[in-house]
Amino acid sequence: MYTFNPGPSQVYPQVRQYLQDAFDEGWLSAPHRGEKFVQMMRLTVQELKTKLNIPQDYTIFFLSSATECWQVLAQSLTPTKSFHLYNGAFGQKWYENARALRPASVGQKFGIDEVPDTDRLPGLDEQTDLVCITQNETSTATQLRDGVILNLYNRLPAKALLAVDATSSMAGVQLKFIKGDIWYASVQKCFGLPAGLSVMVLSPRAIERVRRLNERSHYNSLADQYEKMLNFQTTHTPNVLGLYLLNRSLHDNPPIKTIHQHVVERATKLYDYFDQATQLRPLVSNPETRSYTVIGLQAAPALIEEVRRRALAQDLFIGSGYGELKATSLRIANFPAIPDAAFEQLVQFFAKEFS
Ligand SMILES: *Cc1c(COP(=O)(O)O)cnc(C)c1O
């Protein structure tokens, strides 16, 4: 059985051994204030920075989900309002989550084949604390290329920080962390690990803001988490098993540059194939906005259903559409933990049954 579901997704096969080792090495009962845990946290932070090319002066936080990151960013880094530029369900949920806490927050939607014009953002003003974008919108299978993020970063109002949801791209493609203040992802997507842990990365500028605002009224307030992370500790008993799996898997995986190349090559082949060879069409027609890590296909609802049903009969689990696109699209995760053999089987399936 292979799963192409874009989260929770196929985990790395090594996870089986890591789980056994975690049990045998006593991690499941390890005290989170002890030297053994602190040492593992220190190494995990270092592995993340090395393997994902995160600048050394950025600070790493561990939370439980991307959704928790939305919440924490509104609580701890948004005294007034945030501005949200989005084209799909996850970006919109982030906006709604922020607006529930900071009603002055503003959203601006763009089309899935559209490269947003960073010169024309009417809702973005000097009162904005946080500019929020989704680097890889899992629901529409689109991405914002480096150039768009760079343009936006260069045009930020003086006070604003740039926050980037990279949930379905971090650890799959190379991100230019230096061109953003806050980046986060949960591990059940491109990290190829079980859910229950997220990684949030803050620039020195964002850390300075955390310290100045010093918001401490929630259990997961960033000022408290920052204080603890200075000593590689957490405010509460953390997901030690999740952290251990992350540590092992980062250690054994190649650097992001290698993974990135492989993911992009595979995406290119898949788009080439689906552009021509099947009854389905890529959901996104603009090659500039197509995601590398999530391939969306569109067709009439009956065909979508039949494809997913017949694939499943051959032990291939294809992701459904999401949100508004649920009935008329399907999504194929192109995450690094899914082996090439799985994609060969998938393409054969389409060639035989839906060409
Ligand atoms: C999956 C996903 C989320 C939500 O992640 P959780 O870990 O379930 O909170 C948020 N944003 C994007 C882009 C996602 O793909």
The ligand as an ORCA input file, in Angstrom:
! r2SCAN-3c Opt
* xyz 0 1
  C      -1.881     20.500      6.671
  C      -1.769     21.962      6.624
  C      -2.072     22.767      7.741
  C      -2.616     22.197      9.018
  O      -1.658     21.399      9.666
  P      -1.964     20.775     11.100
  O      -0.652     20.212     11.514
  O      -3.028     19.750     10.891
  O      -2.433     21.872     11.972
  C      -1.894     24.125      7.631
  N      -1.441     24.695      6.496
  C      -1.144     23.956      5.409
  C      -0.639     24.639      4.179
  C      -1.288     22.572      5.435
  O      -0.979     21.840      4.370
*
